[in-house]
Amino acid sequence: MAVTSKHVISFISSQSGAFTKKEIVAGLLKQGPASRGKGRNQRTKRRSPEADLSVIETTLDGLVAALFLKREKSRFIRIHPFRVEGTIRSNTTGNAIVTTIYDDEIIIRRDDTSGANDTDRVTVRITDFKNGRAAGVVESVLRREKKTCFARVISVSQAEVVYLLLDVPGSREAASPVPDGQLKPGHIALILLEDGLYRKRQRCSLVESYTPDDDRYDLARIVNRHSLPEPGAPYPGADGADFSSRDTAPRTNYTGLFTVTIDGETAKDFDDAISISKKGGRYTLFVHIADVSSYVTPGSSIDREALVRGTSYYLGANVIPMLPEALSNDLCSLREGLDRLTMTVELEIDASGAVTGQKFTRGLIRVNRRLTYNLVERMLIDGERGQLGETLRLMQELATLLHNRRMSQGGLELALTDSELVYENGVAVAIRYAERLRSNNIIEEFMLAANVAVSRVLREREVPTLYRIHEEISPDSLLKLKNFLKQLRIPFKAAGDISTRIQEVLAHVAGKDIEHVINLVILKSLMQAYYGADPEGHFGLGFRDYTHFTSPIRRYPDLVVHRCLKSLIDLKKPPYTRAELVAIGDRSSEKERVAQSAERDFDRIKACRLVKSRVGELFAGVITGVSKYGFYVTLKEIPVEGMVPLRALTDDYYLVKEDDYTVIGKRYGKRFRIGDAIRVKLSAVDVDRMFIDFEVVP
């Protein structure tokens, strides 16, 4: 039997001290085929000693280059333990990579994971090394990152129940003894993963089960899939906590101002309130933000848990709050008719929309009216009278000035419509495109103005703080965007001010069928915004200065910025070092991405349920994406996206050109390109995988 790199690794692992190549050669080549290949076909042709020697030398050289071994003249010393701890990451094939405490990456074949699941902490024994990559087997699971998992029951016998894990990469299975109750194939189960095997599969036990059409498990599944805090569970550290304000500094009394909140119909926590006046062509805008920092002390148990959560999670009609409800829905919430503590930004704005004066204070307010976006829209249309009507007209007037100024200074405005779920008696009954109202724009412009003012003053006064950063589009993404627009014969000059050039494209396609797709492609071309400690500006909004200040109830970075602003107001030492801010920014950015992914998944699983009964129906859609597996179609009637897989295109052999956003037939040249209008039939819905498949209608 030929010597392999596995044999070399095995021999080295058995050595306790230094060794030479001659010792490896002697140790391996003196072994007969039987000792190196037990149970294998003994008639396998023996390789030459020279070839075996080459394998030994190549493996040794690779291990030295990878810092697994150290060479001292003719001797080798093992400087890597060959048995290490690490975190396992699985891919869709079930194979995995373990990143060790030495930052090495070890390849693990699917059959060698020993029941370890994605993100588990494991011990690994390195068994092979070739082409500069180490491979190994998982020996034990030290800590399960996720102890529970949702699974589909695939078989039930007298001896066992076999489950297919739903949210674990690869088609992984688990098994348990048959539990009490009516568990049938097709049921959904929440299972507890356990150590060891049961009848050659990952051992588990049943926690709870659901029938296939029971949508109650959707929320629990998304929470489990993304490791979110359990909804409705007691907030850590909140039991018996003293929620009284600890900020006794003087406050400006704004209770005499006419003040309103404008939020969604079902909102329970109110971060922001607005007061406004106008005199002699100049506006005074008061943006009142809930003073969460007066109730949450740095380093307290509530503060630590808020940092861990990073954000509130909005899953349909469900909210998993960043803060205890005693704060988020009561003491910090700017509720109508109640005195509430705020951090208030007072802005003087001229007739051009330019800020000519600013003031930052601790405030005390009393909201006069709790309004909703829909109600404000109706009032603006109907011409509401009295003080409320005058306030709303001033707000719309000023918001228009701020918007026009922002656009003239390089801000981008993408015409993308959000989706929303429609609920009846707590059950999602429809999904639809959300309507963008003037009232939404009013609040957005005022919050942007406050964020810019706070960011600018902290930068100018050199107070370390967190910034909301959005970098300029990368050269590679800009080139791809230019090539894509060229194919569609849309003029685009990638020179001069890039934001102005992009805004010209958006204006060119406004109102056309292709508008949504162009906006979507531009959005995907942009960099992802994040939190950082340096004031690098916000490309998309066109701001030199920008931070997040206006939502401290639901975003931890805003709470940090409040504390920094207070230190400036009080002329005290800044509360955070730059290193602390970098760490908080990184964690907050990570949690923001988790929240976005969880919210998308929740909408996807609900969309699957809502269209499952419509399989076979025809729809008008538009191609909105291309991947190596096919192309994506978004329906015009409802905000549902699905894929036309390549396997469904049977009239030709199709090639995918992802850089050109095109799928093209090799023989007949039929082309499917992003932006094309298309008729499709809903062919399949898979709630487990949250997939929707379409077929092209000829």
Secondary structure, 3 states (H helix, E strand, C coil): CCCCHHHHHHHHHCCCCCEEHHHHHHHHHCCCHHHHCCCCCCCCCCCCHHHHHHHHHHHHHHHHHCCCEEEECCEEEECCCCEEEEEEEECCCCCEEEEECCCCEEEECHHHCCCCCCCCEEEEEEEEEECCEEEEEEEEEEECCCCEEEEEEEEECCCCEEEEECCCCCCCEEEECCCCCCCCCCCEEEEEEEEEEECCEEEEEEEEEECCCCCCHHHHHHHHHCCCCCCCCCCCCCCCCCCCCCCCCCCEECCCCCCEEEECCCCCCCCEEEEEEEECCEEEEEEEEECHHHCCCCCCHHHHHHHHHCECEEECCEEECCCCHHHHHHHCCCCECCEEEEEEEEEEECCCCCEEEEEEEEEEEEECEEEEHHHHHHHHHHCCCHHHHHHHHHHHHHHHHHHHHHHHCCCCCCCCCCEEEEEECCEEEEEEECCCCHHHHHHHHHHHHHHHHHHHHHHHCCCCCCEEEECCCCHHHHHHHHHHHHHCCCCCCCCCCHHHHHHHHHHHHCCCCCHHHHHHHHHHHCCCCEEECCCCCECCCCECCCCCCCCCCCEHHHHHHHHHHHHHHCCCCCCCCHHHHHHHHHHHHHHHHHHHHHHHHHHHHHHHHHHHHHCCCEEEEEEEEEECCEEEEEECCCCCEEEEEHHHCCCCCEEEEHHHCEEEECCCCCEEECCCEEEEEEEEEECCCCEEEEEECC
